[in-house]
Amino acid sequence: MSEVRQYGELATQLVMEARRSTQTVTLLKYNDALVRSLIREQRDLEKVAEPLALFDGPPAPALIVIETAITRNKRCLLAYHTHRTDRLRDMYWAVGGALPHILSNQDIRGRLSPHEVDFLREYHASIMDFRADFADELDVMASITQPPKDLHALVKVVRDCGEIQTELGSIDFKKGERYMVRRADIEHLIVQGYLEEV
């Protein structure tokens, strides 16, 4: 016996999944099966609507219902994918634009579709291209939510990050050591979790 569903039921499930993701502030695993089922439903609805649209005169009520369901499904698909890309952008900026930091985390990587991984790579490439245009004047990767109070920051090394080239020379950051350095030189290391301000 086949399962009977109402039009738009699959789309509602997608939107509810996006809502759960927002409420828990996590990125849930990409629901490929549900997205594919919804696209199949879209194609089936379009096949049913095609012959109804050929009749002359006012549109049949069935055609209006089907077209409304098609439009709603499209809006829900777009809302789901927009939500996911927004969360990906938020994650990208939360780690200071360190794409390898996101993609090397197997927990996060397992939740993404291959298209989302491609999106992150292309987004990172476009940010790097944009950043190159302003490298001398502005660091577009710096945090804007909390502007710096001082030009220098006292930091403690939380994880070894090796030798870093700064404007005044190179510094070898070893775990447990403290340094007073220019904030602009190490801001990205603070965001990525290698250093913490004291």
N, C-alpha and C positions, 0 to 999 in steps of 0.2 A: 504494500500500500504506500503510495507516495505521500510525502509531507506537504500539507497545504499551508501556504504563507500568504499574508497580506502584502500588497505592494508597499515597498518602503521599509519592510521589517528589517532586512539586512542592513539598510542604510542607517536605521535607528541604532542597531547594534554597534556599527562603526562609530557613530557620534558618541554613544555611551562609553565606548572604550576610550575615546579621546578625552572625555570628561573625567573618567577615572584617573587617567594619566595626569591630568591637570590637578585634580584634588590630592593625589598622592605625591605630586612633584617628582615623578619618575617618568622615564620613557619606557613604555611597555613594549614587548616584542611586536614587530611588524606583523600584522595579521594578514598574511598573503592569501590564505584560503578564503577568508571573508571578502577581501577585495576582489578576488577572481570570481567568487559567486555573485557578487554585486554587478560586476561587469557582464557576466553571462546573463543575469536578469535584465540588464539594460538592453542587450542585443535581442533577447526574446521579446521584450516590450516594443522595441523598434520594429521588429518583424510583424507583430500584431497590429501596430499602428499604421503601417504602410498601406495596406489595402483600404483601411477606413478613411485615410486622408484623400483617396482618389474620388470619393463620391462628391457630386456637385451639390450645392446648397449649403445650408448651415452645417457645422461640424456635428457629428454624432456625439451624444453624451459619453459614450465609451471612449471615443478618441480624446475628449477633454480629460477624462480621468487618467488615461494612459500617459498623455503628454505631461500632466501634472506629476505623475509618479516618476517619469523619466527625468524631469527637471529637478525634482526633489532628490533623487538618487545622485545626480551629478553634483548638486550643491553639497550633499553629505560627503561624497568622495573628495571633493575639493577641500572641505572643512577639515577632514581627517588628515589629508596630506599637508595642508597648510599648518595645522597644529604640530605635526611631526617636524616639518622644516623649521618652524619657529623654535621648538625645543632643541633641535640640533644646533641652531645658531646660538641659542643661549648657552649650551654646553661648550661650544667653541670659544665664546668670549669668556666664560667662567674659568677656563684654563689658560687664558691669555693668548689664544690663537695657536696653541701647541697641538697641532693636528696629530702627530705621532702619539702624544699623551692620550688622546681619545681612542685612536684606532688600535693601540697596543693593549688596551683594556679589553680582555676577552668577554667580560660580562656585558659591556656596552656594545661591543662589536657583534655579539650574538643577537642583540635586539634589533639590529639594523638590516634593512634589505640591501641588496647589492646596489640598487639605484640611490639609496641614501648615502652609502659610502662614496659613490661617485659624486653626489651632490656636495658632500663635505670636502672632497678633494678639489673640486672646481671652485667652490666658495673660497677655500684657502688660497688657491692660485690667484683668484681675482683680488683678494685682499692684499696679497703680496705684491701684485702688479700696481695696485693703487698706492700701497705704502711706499714703493720705490720712487714714486713721483714726488713724495714729500719727505724723503729721508733726512734732508738737511734741516728742515724747518720744524717738523712735527712728528711725534711718535703716535701713530693712529692706534697702536696696540695698548697704549697706556690706559689705565683705569680712569674713567671720568666720574665714577660715582663718589669717590672720596679723593678730592684734590689733595696733593701733598702740602704739608705745612712747612716742611724744610727741604732744602736742596739735598741734604745728606740724611742718611738713615742708618741707625745702629741695627744690625741684623745678626741673627744667630743661624748657623748652618744646620738645617734639620737632616738633609740627605746630601751625601757627596755629589757634587755636580761638576767636579773637575776644574780645569783652568779656564777662566772667563776673561776675555779681552775687554778692557774698559778704556775710556778716553785717556786715563792717566797711566795705563799700563795693564799688565795681566795680573790676575789674582787667582790663587789656587784655593778654592773653597773646600775645606775639609770638615766633616761632621763634628759638631760640638764647638767650633771656633766662632768668635765674634769679630765683626768688622764694621767700621764706619766708612761707608762708600756713598758715592753719588746715587741718589734714588733713581735717576733716569737709566743708569747702567744696569741696575739689578731689579727693576720693577717686574719684569717678566718672570724672574726666578721666584719672586715672592708669590705671584699669582699661581705659578705652577707647583708651589709647595716645597721647593728646594730650600728656601730661606724663610725665616719669620722675623718680623720686627720685634725688637726688644723694647 
